[in-house]
Amino acid sequence: MTATIEVPKRGLPVTIITGFLGSGKTTLLNHILSNQKGMRTAVLVNEFGEIGIDGELIVSSEEDLVELNNGCICCTIRDDIAESVLRLMERSAKIDYLVVETTGLADPLPVALTFLGPELRDLTRLDSIITLVDATNFAPDLFNSDVAYSQIAYGDVILLNKTDLVEPTEIERLEKRIREIKEDARILRTVNSAVPLELILDTDLFQSSSLPQEEAHDTEHGHEHDHEHNHEHDHEHSHEHGHSHRSHIEVDGFNSLAFESDQPFSLDAFQNFLNELPEAVFRAKGILWFEESPERHIFHLSGRRYTLSSDAWPRQPKNQLVLIGQHLDTAKLRQKLQACLVPAPVQG
């Protein structure tokens, strides 16, 4: 929907995937490689031999790099992450997105700080930290581990994986334990690490304020990461990820609502709609038309935060909005959106 918008480049967006051994990180990487569309994604991993890449997808393979025919490239991490990233960016003409997998026993903080440090902060934009938790392998003392604790504490999104193998009461107990570590954790229940890519990529969820104070102070100079203020969240390319056909969006309760109308919204009514939005709506994006404004408004929502930017309409105004979440009552949401529309004038 936003493919025609010209915006300044803000640095290569980076998602860090972390999680304990066996939590499903490699499965998630495979999921990303199989379902991303329209983007050239680079995956930086400890050993890409562990990723089961379909031989028919491989275009070329070198000692530490595999190129796939869907535009993705996989590269192994050398001793230094910053060096590996710079090398990857040098040898590949165009990368739209970078996904970095940490080892299962790694604290994600040093990896995050690498992208906020002087070598990479002007070239990259740390988008989010995704933490996978194995619901079948939870023990009460697991999070007594400093590493496991950090993986939860710094995760912008927690994927509670393998929930099909665990009783609901156990899942609820685990979610409660996670919230003791991170009160406002966004927890998504998943099976086989399957999650709509819109919920984990290009979400702008990372905030440097979530880092320990001394670490945040070290990185705040020269690195703008305050997402609450004026973050222009539109991009040069569409980022629809090929989900118009919703091939895997409805895995494990994930569903979406696509809303279109040739009538404008009332700005106040839409604001009230956002204020009452269920927490189960994790992501929303769209092109909005308000009766009160002659401009086109580009809308992005991640969690409770949203941005609106505007430009001129290139064509006839209309409303186009997609809401994505888990177990959404789409009929009720559609009804509420319908109520936000300004009725067409009666032809007399």
Phi, psi and chi 1 to 4 in degrees:
 res  aa     phi    psi   chi1   chi2   chi3   chi4
   1 MET       -  -26.1  -76.2 -175.0  -75.9      -
   2 THR  -108.8   20.2   59.6      -      -      -
   3 ALA   -64.1  -24.9      -      -      -      -
   4 THR   -89.2   -3.1   59.7      -      -      -
   5 ILE   -81.0  128.7  -60.7  168.0      -      -
   6 GLU   -93.8  118.6  -66.4  -70.7  -29.0      -
   7 VAL  -136.5  155.1  -68.9      -      -      -
   8 PRO   -65.9  147.6  -13.0   24.1      -      -
   9 LYS   -74.5  135.7 -169.1  161.7  179.9   61.9
  10 ARG  -110.8   17.4  -66.1  163.0   50.1 -136.6
  11 GLY    96.9  152.7      -      -      -      -
  12 LEU   -65.5  120.3  178.9   68.5      -      -
  13 PRO   -70.6  139.6   20.4  -26.4      -      -
  14 VAL  -127.9  130.5  178.1      -      -      -
  15 THR  -114.2  129.9  -71.3      -      -      -
  16 ILE  -100.7  129.1  -63.5  171.0      -      -
  17 ILE  -106.1  123.6  -63.9  175.0      -      -
  18 THR  -131.2  173.2 -174.1      -      -      -
  19 GLY   148.5  153.3      -      -      -      -
  20 PHE   -67.0  165.0 -126.4   59.7      -      -
  21 LEU   -54.5  133.0  -63.7  166.9      -      -
  22 GLY    80.1    8.4      -      -      -      -
  23 SER   -79.8  -18.7   58.0      -      -      -
  24 GLY   118.1   18.9      -      -      -      -
  25 LYS   -63.1  -45.8  -64.0 -172.6  -59.9  -62.0
  26 THR   -65.7  -37.1  -61.3      -      -      -
  27 THR   -62.2  -39.6  -53.9      -      -      -
  28 LEU   -65.7  -41.1  179.2   60.3      -      -
  29 LEU   -60.6  -44.6  -77.9  172.4      -      -
  30 ASN   -59.1  -40.6  -90.6  -41.2      -      -
  31 HIS   -61.6  -43.4  177.0   65.4      -      -
  32 ILE   -65.1  -45.9  -68.5  170.2      -      -
  33 LEU   -63.2  -33.7  -69.9  172.7      -      -
  34 SER   -80.9  -25.3  -58.5      -      -      -
  35 ASN  -115.4   -9.8  -69.1  -72.2      -      -
  36 GLN   -70.5  141.4   68.1   87.4   37.2      -
  37 LYS  -135.7  142.0  -59.6  -74.8 -167.0  -58.4
  38 GLY    73.9    7.9      -      -      -      -
  39 MET  -130.3  147.7  -72.7 -158.7  -54.3      -
  40 ARG   -94.2  102.1 -175.7  169.2  169.7   80.0
  41 THR  -100.1  135.6  -58.3      -      -      -
  42 ALA  -108.4  136.7      -      -      -      -
  43 VAL  -118.0  120.2  176.8      -      -      -
  44 LEU  -104.7  114.8 -161.7   56.7      -      -
  45 VAL  -128.5  167.7  -66.0      -      -      -
  46 ASN   -71.4  -35.5  -61.4  -64.1      -      -
  47 GLU  -159.1  105.7  179.2   52.1   66.1      -
  48 PHE   -72.4   -7.7   62.2   64.3      -      -
  49 GLY   -63.7  -21.5      -      -      -      -
  50 GLU   -77.1  -17.7  -63.8  173.1    5.9      -
  51 ILE   -87.4  124.4  -57.7  177.8      -      -
  52 GLY   -77.3   79.6      -      -      -      -
  53 ILE   -83.3  129.6  -60.1  171.3      -      -
  54 ASP   -61.2  125.5 -173.3  -22.4      -      -
  55 GLY   -54.6  -31.8      -      -      -      -
  56 GLU   -71.0  -18.7  -66.0  178.8    9.1      -
  57 LEU   -80.8  -23.2  -83.8  178.1      -      -
  58 ILE   -74.8  123.9  -63.1  175.7      -      -
  59 VAL   -89.0  -48.6  175.1      -      -      -
  60 SER  -149.6  155.9   64.1      -      -      -
  61 SER  -140.3  126.7 -179.7      -      -      -
  62 GLU  -115.5 -173.3  -60.8  174.4   26.6      -
  63 GLU   -57.3  -42.2 -178.1 -176.0  -11.4      -
  64 ASP  -127.4   18.7   63.6  -16.4      -      -
  65 LEU  -148.1  136.8 -176.7  140.5      -      -
  66 VAL  -122.9  130.7  167.9      -      -      -
  67 GLU  -107.6  133.4 -175.6  175.6   -6.7      -
  68 LEU  -109.5  156.9  -51.7 -177.5      -      -
  69 ASN   -77.0   -5.2   63.7   15.6      -      -
  70 ASN   -93.6   11.6   64.5   -2.2      -      -
  71 GLY    95.0   -8.1      -      -      -      -
  72 CYS   -83.5  152.7  -65.8      -      -      -
  73 ILE  -132.0  143.6   48.8  178.5      -      -
  74 CYS  -117.1  133.9  -61.1      -      -      -
  75 CYS  -136.3  145.2 -171.1      -      -      -
  76 THR   -86.6  147.8   51.2      -      -      -
  77 ILE   -77.5  129.1  -64.8  173.4      -      -
  78 ARG   -83.5 -166.9  -60.3 -141.0  160.0  177.3
  79 ASP   -59.7  -36.1  -66.7  -21.6      -      -
  80 ASP  -114.5  122.0 -177.4   84.9      -      -
  81 ILE   -63.6  -44.6  -72.2  179.7      -      -
  82 ALA   -59.0  -42.9      -      -      -      -
  83 GLU   -63.2  -41.1  179.0 -170.1  -24.5      -
  84 SER   -63.9  -41.6  -63.1      -      -      -
  85 VAL   -65.7  -46.8  172.6      -      -      -
  86 LEU   -61.8  -40.7  -67.9  169.8      -      -
  87 ARG   -64.1  -40.5 -172.2  165.5  164.5  -89.0
  88 LEU   -64.8  -42.8 -171.0   58.1      -      -
  89 MET   -68.4  -31.8  -67.0  175.6   77.2      -
  90 GLU   -70.8  -39.7  -80.8  173.8   12.3      -
  91 ARG   -89.3   -8.3   65.6 -171.6  -65.6  174.2
  92 SER  -115.6  123.3 -178.9      -      -      -
  93 ALA   -59.4  -40.4      -      -      -      -
  94 LYS  -147.1  120.2  179.8  166.6  172.7   52.6
  95 ILE  -121.7  130.9  -59.8  172.4      -      -
  96 ASP   -92.6  -26.5  -62.6  -41.0      -      -
  97 TYR  -153.6  144.9 -148.9   96.6      -      -
  98 LEU  -124.5  128.3  176.5   62.8      -      -
  99 VAL  -114.5  129.0  177.7      -      -      -
 100 VAL  -117.8  125.5  179.6      -      -      -
 101 GLU  -101.1  126.8 -179.5 -158.1    7.2      -
 102 THR   -86.8  167.1   69.9      -      -      -
 103 THR   -73.4  159.3   67.1      -      -      -
 104 GLY   -64.2  -19.0      -      -      -      -
 105 LEU  -108.4   20.3  -62.1  174.6      -      -
 106 ALA  -100.1  141.4      -      -      -      -
 107 ASP   -78.1  126.1 -176.1  -30.1      -      -
 108 PRO   -71.8  -14.4   24.9  -32.1      -      -
 109 LEU   -61.1  -50.1 -179.2   58.0      -      -
 110 PRO   -59.6  -34.2  -22.7   33.2      -      -
 111 VAL   -66.2  -45.1 -177.9      -      -      -
 112 ALA   -60.4  -43.6      -      -      -      -
 113 LEU   -64.3  -28.4  -68.4  175.8      -      -
 114 THR   -58.7  -39.6  -61.2      -      -      -
 115 PHE   -79.6  -13.1  -71.2   96.5      -      -
 116 LEU   -98.8   -4.9  -56.6 -179.2      -      -
 117 GLY   -80.6  173.3      -      -      -      -
 118 PRO   -61.7  -29.6   18.1  -29.3      -      -
 119 GLU   -70.5  -34.6  -70.9 -178.6  -81.2      -
 120 LEU  -117.6  -14.7  -64.0  178.4      -      -
 121 ARG   -63.9  -27.3   66.9 -174.2  175.0 -155.0
 122 ASP   -87.3  -13.4  -65.5  -32.5      -      -
 123 LEU  -100.9  -24.6  -61.4  172.1      -      -
 124 THR  -127.3  165.9   62.2      -      -      -
 125 ARG  -135.1  111.5  169.2  177.3   64.6   82.5
 126 LEU   -69.2  112.0 -174.6   51.0      -      -
 127 ASP   -87.6  -45.1 -178.3   75.7      -      -
 128 SER  -168.4  158.8   59.8      -      -      -
 129 ILE  -116.2  120.7  -61.3  174.3      -      -
 130 ILE  -105.5  124.9  -50.3  -59.7      -      -
 131 THR  -112.9  125.8  -58.4      -      -      -
 132 LEU   -96.8  136.0  -77.8   99.6      -      -
 133 VAL  -124.6  129.1  173.9      -      -      -
 134 ASP   -82.4  109.7 -179.2   -5.8      -      -
 135 ALA   -66.5  -20.6      -      -      -      -
 136 THR   -87.2  -12.1   67.7      -      -      -
 137 ASN  -121.7   35.2 -165.1   27.7      -      -
 138 PHE   -92.2  126.2  170.5   66.6      -      -
 139 ALA  -122.5  147.1      -      -      -      -
 140 PRO   -53.9  -29.9  -26.3   34.8      -      -
 141 ASP   -93.2    1.3   61.5  -14.4      -      -
 142 LEU   -57.2  -44.7  174.0   62.1      -      -
 143 PHE   -81.2    5.6  -62.4  136.9      -      -
 144 ASN   -73.4  -18.2  -68.1  -21.3      -      -
 145 SER   -68.3  129.9  152.3      -      -      -
 146 ASP   -58.7  -40.3  -70.9  -18.6      -      -
 147 VAL   -66.0  -48.7  167.2      -      -      -
 148 ALA   -62.3  -38.2      -      -      -      -
 149 TYR   -61.8  -46.7 -176.1   94.5      -      -
 150 SER   -63.5  -38.2  -68.4      -      -      -
 151 GLN   -60.0  -38.0  -70.8  174.1   -8.3      -
 152 ILE   -74.7  -46.9  -62.7  -68.7      -      -
 153 ALA   -61.7  -34.2      -      -      -      -
 154 TYR   -99.5   -0.3  -62.6  124.1      -      -
 155 GLY   -74.4  128.6      -      -      -      -
 156 ASP   -79.5  -32.5  -63.6  -54.5      -      -
 157 VAL  -132.9  131.3  176.6      -      -      -
 158 ILE  -105.3  117.5  -47.3  -64.5      -      -
 159 LEU   -93.1  108.6  -63.3 -170.8      -      -
 160 LEU   -85.7  100.4 -172.0   48.8      -      -
 161 ASN   -96.8  160.0 -162.6   28.6      -      -
 162 LYS    65.2   32.7  -51.3 -178.2 -171.8 -179.9
 163 THR   -69.0  -15.0   52.1      -      -      -
 164 ASP   -72.1  -13.6   57.0  -34.9      -      -
 165 LEU  -102.6    6.5  -55.3  176.9      -      -
 166 VAL  -130.6  144.5  179.4      -      -      -
 167 GLU   -65.9  145.9  -68.2  -64.7  -36.9      -
 168 PRO   -54.3  -37.4  -26.9   34.1      -      -
 169 THR   -64.9  -35.0   52.1      -      -      -
 170 GLU   -69.4  -38.6 -179.5   68.4    8.6      -
 171 ILE   -61.9  -44.4  -64.9  172.4      -      -
 172 GLU   -63.8  -37.7  -72.0  167.5   14.0      -
 173 ARG   -64.4  -41.4 -173.1  170.9   77.2   90.8
 174 LEU   -67.4  -41.7  179.4   49.2      -      -
 175 GLU   -61.2  -39.9  -72.5 -176.4  -15.4      -
 176 LYS   -62.6  -41.5 -177.6  179.4  177.8 -177.5
 177 ARG   -64.5  -40.3 -176.7   69.8 -176.1   92.7
 178 ILE   -63.3  -40.6  -70.1  170.2      -      -
 179 ARG   -71.0  -19.8  -67.1 -168.2 -167.0  -76.5
 180 GLU   -68.3  -29.4  -71.5  172.0    4.0      -
 181 ILE   -85.0  -42.8  -63.4  171.3      -      -
 182 LYS  -134.8  101.2 -174.4  159.3 -170.6  172.8
 183 GLU   -58.4  -41.4 -175.7  179.6   -3.9      -
 184 ASP   -99.8   24.7   59.1  -13.7      -      -
 185 ALA   -56.5  135.5      -      -      -      -
 186 ARG   -92.9  108.4 -179.4 -166.3  -67.8 -166.8
 187 ILE  -105.8  125.7  -57.5  171.7      -      -
 188 LEU  -114.4  127.1  -55.5 -178.2      -      -
 189 ARG   -83.6  129.2  -61.3 -178.6 -178.6 -173.9
 190 THR  -133.4  159.5   57.6      -      -      -
 191 VAL  -124.2  129.8  174.4      -      -      -
 192 ASN    54.5   33.1  -65.3  -35.9      -      -
 193 SER    58.3   20.4  -55.7      -      -      -
 194 ALA   -84.5  119.3      -      -      -      -
 195 VAL  -147.4  142.6   60.3      -      -      -
 196 PRO   -58.0  130.3  -24.1   34.1      -      -
 197 LEU   -62.7  -25.5  -60.8 -167.4      -      -
 198 GLU   -62.1  -20.9  -68.6   94.6  -25.2      -
 199 LEU   -86.9  -12.7  -60.3 -174.5      -      -
 200 ILE  -126.2  -19.9   57.5  171.4      -      -
 201 LEU  -110.4  140.8  -58.0 -175.8      -      -
 202 ASP    56.9   47.6 -166.6   33.0      -      -
 203 THR  -103.2  -15.6   57.9      -      -      -
 204 ASP    58.4   35.3 -129.7    1.7      -      -
 205 LEU   -85.5  -23.0  -74.4  171.7      -      -
 206 PHE   -68.2  136.8  175.5   78.6      -      -
 207 GLN  -132.3  127.7  -62.2 -179.9   72.7      -
 208 SER   -62.9  -20.3   56.3      -      -      -
 209 SER   -65.9  -15.2   59.7      -      -      -
 210 SER   -79.5  -10.4   65.2      -      -      -
 211 LEU   -80.6  159.5  -58.0  179.1      -      -
 212 PRO   -55.4  147.1  -22.7   31.4      -      -
 213 GLN   -54.4  -44.4  -78.4  -52.2  110.8      -
 214 GLU   -66.7  -34.2   64.1  -86.3   15.3      -
 215 GLU   -70.1  -43.1  -54.0  -73.2    3.8      -
 216 ALA   -61.8  -38.7      -      -      -      -
 217 HIS   -63.4  -39.5  177.0   75.4      -      -
 218 ASP   -65.1  -26.2  -69.1  -17.5      -      -
 219 THR  -105.5   -5.1   61.0      -      -      -
 220 GLU   -74.9  -22.6   65.8 -173.6    8.5      -
 221 HIS   -77.2  123.5  -61.9  -68.2      -      -
 222 GLY    77.8    8.2      -      -      -      -
 223 HIS  -133.4  105.5 -171.6   76.1      -      -
 224 GLU   -83.6  115.1  -66.8  -61.8  -37.1      -
 225 HIS  -140.0   28.5 -119.6  -55.0      -      -
 226 ASP   -90.6   97.2 -176.2    0.9      -      -
 227 HIS   -74.8  -10.9  -61.4  -68.6      -      -
 228 GLU   -78.4  -18.9  -62.5  -66.6  -21.6      -
 229 HIS  -116.8  110.6  -63.6   95.5      -      -
 230 ASN    57.9   39.4 -122.8   -4.7      -      -
 231 HIS   -84.6  111.6 -128.2   18.7      -      -
 232 GLU   -75.0  109.1  -64.6  -61.3  -54.9      -
 233 HIS  -101.3   15.7 -164.2   98.3      -      -
 234 ASP   -89.4  162.4   -0.9  -32.0      -      -
 235 HIS  -136.3  163.0  -66.0  -90.3      -      -
 236 GLU   -67.5  -29.7  -63.0  175.1   50.9      -
 237 HIS  -121.2  167.8   38.5  -96.2      -      -
 238 SER   -66.0  -38.9  165.5      -      -      -
 239 HIS    61.9   24.6  -78.4 -137.7      -      -
 240 GLU   -77.1  -17.2  -73.9  -60.8  -53.2      -
 241 HIS    58.4   21.5  -63.8  -55.7      -      -
 242 GLY    69.3   24.5      -      -      -      -
 243 HIS   -95.9   11.4  -78.0  122.4      -      -
 244 SER   -61.8  -28.6   56.1      -      -      -
 245 HIS   -87.9   -3.0   59.7  -74.9      -      -
 246 ARG    51.3   49.1  -63.2  162.6   71.2 -165.0
 247 SER   -65.6  -35.4   59.0      -      -      -
 248 HIS  -135.6   15.3   66.9  -78.8      -      -
 249 ILE   -67.5  -29.9  -94.5 -169.9      -      -
 250 GLU   -95.3   27.9  -64.9 -172.9    0.6      -
 251 VAL   -76.9  130.8  174.8      -      -      -
 252 ASP    53.1   45.0 -162.4   38.5      -      -
 253 GLY    87.7   -5.0      -      -      -      -
 254 PHE   -70.8  132.8  -69.3  112.2      -      -
 255 ASN  -147.8  170.8   58.5  -18.1      -      -
 256 SER  -143.9  161.2   65.9      -      -      -
 257 LEU  -127.7  125.3  166.2   65.1      -      -
 258 ALA  -105.8  125.1      -      -      -      -
 259 PHE  -124.0  130.3 -177.6   87.4      -      -
 260 GLU  -134.3  146.8  -69.8 -167.8   57.2      -
 261 SER  -158.6  144.0  176.5      -      -      -
 262 ASP   -89.8    8.6  -67.6  -35.0      -      -
 263 GLN  -109.2  150.2  -64.3  165.3 -118.6      -
 264 PRO   -79.6  157.4   29.4  -33.9      -      -
 265 PHE   -83.1  151.9  -76.8  134.8      -      -
 266 SER   -80.0  128.4  156.2      -      -      -
 267 LEU   -60.0  -44.9 -174.0   55.3      -      -
 268 ASP   -63.2  -42.6  -76.3  -13.1      -      -
 269 ALA   -64.2  -40.1      -      -      -      -
 270 PHE   -68.6  -38.0 -172.9   74.5      -      -
 271 GLN   -60.7  -42.6  179.8   65.8   62.2      -
 272 ASN   -63.8  -37.5  -70.5  -25.4      -      -
 273 PHE   -59.3  -44.8  169.8   78.9      -      -
 274 LEU   -65.2  -39.4  -68.3 -179.4      -      -
 275 ASN   -62.5  -29.5  -68.3  -17.6      -      -
 276 GLU  -102.5   11.4  -61.9  171.4    0.5      -
 277 LEU   -64.0  130.9 -154.6   58.7      -      -
 278 PRO   -62.2  148.9  -15.3   26.4      -      -
 279 GLU   -64.1  -19.7  -72.6 -169.5    4.8      -
 280 ALA   -70.9  -11.3      -      -      -      -
 281 VAL   -84.4  110.4  176.1      -      -      -
 282 PHE   -93.3  -27.2  -55.7  128.7      -      -
 283 ARG  -150.8  144.2 -172.4   89.0  158.8   92.2
 284 ALA  -151.3  149.2      -      -      -      -
 285 LYS  -157.2  153.7   53.4 -174.1  176.8  177.3
 286 GLY   175.5  177.3      -      -      -      -
 287 ILE  -109.5  122.3  -54.5  -67.2      -      -
 288 LEU  -116.8  144.4  -57.6 -177.1      -      -
 289 TRP  -121.7  119.0  174.4   25.7      -      -
 290 PHE  -110.0  139.6  -64.2  112.9      -      -
 291 GLU   -58.1  -33.3 -176.3 -171.6   39.9      -
 292 GLU   -78.9   -6.9  -64.9   85.2  -11.1      -
 293 SER  -132.5  139.6  170.6      -      -      -
 294 PRO   -82.7   -5.9   30.5  -34.2      -      -
 295 GLU   -96.2  162.5  -64.2 -173.5  -55.9      -
 296 ARG   -86.2  136.5  177.4  177.2   74.1  159.9
 297 HIS  -116.8  126.9  -63.9  -89.0      -      -
 298 ILE   -97.6  122.9  -61.5   92.5      -      -
 299 PHE  -116.9  132.4  172.1   72.7      -      -
 300 HIS  -135.1  133.0  -74.2  -87.0      -      -
 301 LEU  -129.3  131.1  176.1  141.0      -      -
 302 SER  -131.0  117.2  -73.2      -      -      -
 303 GLY    63.8 -125.4      -      -      -      -
 304 ARG   -96.5   -4.1  -61.9  -61.4   92.4 -166.8
 305 ARG   -99.6  142.5  -59.7 -160.6  -44.1  -85.1
 306 TYR  -142.3  158.2   67.4   85.2      -      -
 307 THR  -128.4  150.1   59.4      -      -      -
 308 LEU  -130.9  124.2  -92.8  178.9      -      -
 309 SER  -123.5  162.7   57.3      -      -      -
 310 SER  -137.4  155.4   58.4      -      -      -
 311 ASP  -156.5 -172.1   61.3    9.5      -      -
 312 ALA   -81.8  148.9      -      -      -      -
 313 TRP   -71.9  126.6  -75.6   99.9      -      -
 314 PRO   -82.9  -12.5   29.2  -31.9      -      -
 315 ARG  -151.4 -170.9   59.6 -173.3   72.0   84.3
 316 GLN   -57.4  130.5 -171.9   70.0   22.5      -
 317 PRO   -61.9  144.7  -21.8   32.9      -      -
 318 LYS  -162.1  161.1   69.7 -178.6  -61.4 -174.1
 319 ASN   -96.6  131.8  -87.7  -52.8      -      -
 320 GLN  -137.7  119.6  -65.1  175.7  -68.5      -
 321 LEU  -142.7  137.0  179.5   64.9      -      -
 322 VAL  -122.6  129.5  176.3      -      -      -
 323 LEU  -112.8  135.3  -53.9  177.5      -      -
 324 ILE  -128.2  135.8  -54.2  165.0      -      -
 325 GLY  -168.7 -155.7      -      -      -      -
 326 GLN  -127.9  125.0 -153.1  162.5   18.7      -
 327 HIS    56.2   44.6  -56.6  -65.1      -      -
 328 LEU   -75.7  141.4  -60.8 -178.7      -      -
 329 ASP   -84.9   85.1 -174.6  -20.5      -      -
 330 THR   -65.9  -33.1   54.3      -      -      -
 331 ALA   -63.9  -42.4      -      -      -      -
 332 LYS   -67.8  -42.0 -172.3  173.8 -178.1 -179.2
 333 LEU   -63.6  -41.2  -73.6  167.8      -      -
 334 ARG   -62.1  -41.5 -175.3  179.5  -62.5  -80.8
 335 GLN   -61.5  -41.8 -171.2  178.1   22.1      -
 336 LYS   -67.0  -39.8  -73.0 -171.1  171.9 -174.1
 337 LEU   -65.5  -40.3  -77.6  168.8      -      -
 338 GLN   -58.6  -37.2 -157.2   73.4   36.3      -
 339 ALA   -70.7  -17.6      -      -      -      -
 340 CYS   -80.2  -14.8  -66.3      -      -      -
 341 LEU   -73.5  144.6  -64.0  172.9      -      -
 342 VAL   -84.6  122.8  176.2      -      -      -
 343 PRO   -59.4  142.9  -19.5   31.0      -      -
 344 ALA   -65.3  143.2      -      -      -      -
 345 PRO   -61.9  142.5   19.5  -29.7      -      -
 346 VAL   -72.5  126.3  177.2      -      -      -
 347 GLN   -73.8  121.4  -61.2  -62.5  -40.7      -
 348 GLY  -107.8      -      -      -      -      -
